[in-house]
Amino acid sequence: MSRERELVPKPRSRFLRVKCTSCGNEQIIFDRAASAVQCRICGDVLAEPRGGRAQVRGEIVSVLE
């Protein structure tokens, strides 16, 4: 066959390592969060749900795949 098909498609969602802008704590969050994600140390909001992908308020350090 000239076309290759993936037997198992790759997921569109990912996990992100996000750094809190207030205290510098790094935390792993889901990029399609259904509820607000708060920092474990200071309580600031790191991500807010937006119907699909979450709006990330912190600094994205890396993408985990």
C-alpha positions as CSV (number, residue, x, y, z in Angstrom):
1,M,0.0,0.0,0.0
2,S,1.2,3.5,-0.7
3,R,-0.6,5.0,2.2
4,E,0.3,4.2,5.8
5,R,-2.5,4.2,8.3
6,E,-2.1,4.3,12.0
7,L,-3.9,1.4,13.7
8,V,-4.3,3.4,16.9
9,P,-4.6,7.2,16.4
10,K,-2.6,9.5,18.7
11,P,-4.6,11.4,21.3
12,R,-5.0,15.1,20.8
13,S,-4.8,15.8,24.5
14,R,-1.6,16.2,26.5
15,F,-0.3,16.8,30.0
16,L,1.6,20.0,30.6
17,R,4.2,20.9,33.3
18,V,3.1,24.4,34.3
19,K,5.1,26.9,36.5
20,C,3.1,29.2,38.8
21,T,3.8,32.8,38.1
22,S,3.4,33.8,41.8
23,C,5.4,31.2,43.8
24,G,7.4,29.3,41.1
25,N,5.9,25.9,42.0
26,E,5.8,23.4,39.0
27,Q,2.7,21.3,38.6
28,I,1.5,18.8,36.0
29,I,-2.0,19.5,34.6
30,F,-4.2,18.2,31.9
31,D,-4.6,20.5,28.9
32,R,-8.3,19.9,28.6
33,A,-9.2,20.5,32.2
34,A,-12.9,20.5,33.0
35,S,-12.6,22.4,36.2
36,A,-10.3,25.2,37.4
37,V,-6.8,24.0,38.4
38,Q,-5.2,25.8,41.4
39,C,-1.6,25.9,42.6
40,R,-1.0,23.5,45.5
41,I,1.2,26.0,47.3
42,C,-0.3,29.5,46.9
43,G,-3.8,28.7,45.5
44,D,-3.6,30.9,42.4
45,V,-5.5,29.6,39.3
46,L,-3.1,27.8,36.8
47,A,-5.8,26.8,34.3
48,E,-9.5,27.6,33.6
49,P,-11.9,25.5,31.5
50,R,-13.0,27.0,28.2
51,G,-15.2,24.3,26.7
52,G,-12.3,22.4,25.0
53,R,-8.8,23.2,25.9
54,A,-8.2,24.9,29.2
55,Q,-6.8,28.4,29.2
56,V,-3.4,28.1,31.0
57,R,-2.6,31.1,33.2
58,G,0.9,29.9,34.3
59,E,4.1,29.4,32.3
60,I,4.2,26.2,30.3
61,V,7.6,24.6,31.1
62,S,7.3,21.4,29.0
63,V,4.8,19.1,27.2
64,L,4.7,15.5,28.4
65,E,3.9,13.0,25.7
